[in-house]
Amino acid sequence: MNAAVLRRYITIGIVVVLVVPAVYIMIGYFDTPPGDYEVRQGDIHLGVEEWEEALADFDRALEAQPDHRGALMGRALVFLNTGRDREAEAALLYLIDYLTETLEESDLTGRGTLAAAHANLGILYDRQGRYEDAIRHYDLATQVDEETVDGPGIMHRILYEARPSTVADRASYLREQLALPEEERLLRVPEIDERQRMYKP
């Protein structure tokens, strides 16, 4: 084989290996809907409990795309995790109303987000001792999208817990306890309740 032809093939191969992935990444970055990049950054900050940084990311996402549902949910989770109950409730109620009005039947991600919003509002009410309201939102979460609120996947269960409680489990438990005489009820176990999982699809 001619050395010049071989060099040409090697050069083309290097260009393909280096340039094509870079172009693909650039197209992916610039092609994402407004606010998505900021929401991904906020999710990273949420994961390491950097609440104010996460909130700033979600606010930037909402500037880029008003009513970005990932940003709305992210803000609610920051409020839930930092004890800002009134703001968390307002954020979740707004998200639920917004999705209820705009959600299309075929939008599976939107249905998951709506179910997660109901589940998180149920958790907030549960923590506040508003058990009937908590049960109502747990039930709504399960009705909207049971798969989303059925708990974490198999890898999470292997790494952390055999079978964490789901919102359906919690609603069932609360119903059982509320049916008992008041002096026999055990509605809160703080060290267990604090581990209750938040939902973000």
Secondary structure in CASP SS format (residue, H / E / C, confidence):
PFRMAT SS
TARGET T0000
AUTHOR 0000-0000-0000
METHOD secondary structure of the structure
MODEL  1
M C 1.00
N C 1.00
A H 1.00
A H 1.00
V H 1.00
L H 1.00
R H 1.00
R H 1.00
Y H 1.00
I H 1.00
T H 1.00
I H 1.00
G H 1.00
I H 1.00
V H 1.00
V H 1.00
V H 1.00
L H 1.00
V H 1.00
V H 1.00
P H 1.00
A H 1.00
V H 1.00
Y H 1.00
I H 1.00
M H 1.00
I H 1.00
G H 1.00
Y H 1.00
F H 1.00
D H 1.00
T C 1.00
P C 1.00
P C 1.00
G C 1.00
D H 1.00
Y H 1.00
E H 1.00
V H 1.00
R H 1.00
Q H 1.00
G H 1.00
D H 1.00
I H 1.00
H H 1.00
L H 1.00
G H 1.00
V C 1.00
E C 1.00
E C 1.00
W H 1.00
E H 1.00
E H 1.00
A H 1.00
L H 1.00
A H 1.00
D H 1.00
F H 1.00
D H 1.00
R H 1.00
A H 1.00
L H 1.00
E H 1.00
A H 1.00
Q C 1.00
P C 1.00
D C 1.00
H C 1.00
R H 1.00
G H 1.00
A H 1.00
L H 1.00
M H 1.00
G H 1.00
R H 1.00
A H 1.00
L H 1.00
V H 1.00
F H 1.00
L H 1.00
N H 1.00
T C 1.00
G C 1.00
R C 1.00
D H 1.00
R H 1.00
E H 1.00
A H 1.00
E H 1.00
A H 1.00
A H 1.00
L H 1.00
L H 1.00
Y H 1.00
L H 1.00
I H 1.00
D H 1.00
Y H 1.00
L H 1.00
T H 1.00
E H 1.00
T H 1.00
L C 1.00
E C 1.00
E C 1.00
S C 1.00
D C 1.00
L H 1.00
T H 1.00
G H 1.00
R H 1.00
G H 1.00
T H 1.00
L H 1.00
A H 1.00
A H 1.00
A H 1.00
H H 1.00
A H 1.00
N H 1.00
L H 1.00
G H 1.00
I H 1.00
L H 1.00
Y H 1.00
D H 1.00
R H 1.00
Q C 1.00
G C 1.00
R C 1.00
Y H 1.00
E H 1.00
D H 1.00
A H 1.00
I H 1.00
R H 1.00
H H 1.00
Y H 1.00
D H 1.00
L H 1.00
A H 1.00
T H 1.00
Q H 1.00
V H 1.00
D H 1.00
E C 1.00
E C 1.00
T C 1.00
V C 1.00
D C 1.00
G C 1.00
P C 1.00
G C 1.00
I H 1.00
M H 1.00
H H 1.00
R H 1.00
I H 1.00
L H 1.00
Y C 1.00
E C 1.00
A C 1.00
R C 1.00
P C 1.00
S C 1.00
T C 1.00
V H 1.00
A H 1.00
D H 1.00
R H 1.00
A H 1.00
S H 1.00
Y H 1.00
L H 1.00
R H 1.00
E H 1.00
Q H 1.00
L H 1.00
A C 1.00
L C 1.00
P C 1.00
E H 1.00
E H 1.00
E H 1.00
R C 1.00
L C 1.00
L C 1.00
R C 1.00
V C 1.00
P H 1.00
E H 1.00
I H 1.00
D H 1.00
E C 1.00
R C 1.00
Q C 1.00
R C 1.00
M C 1.00
Y C 1.00
K C 1.00
P C 1.00
END
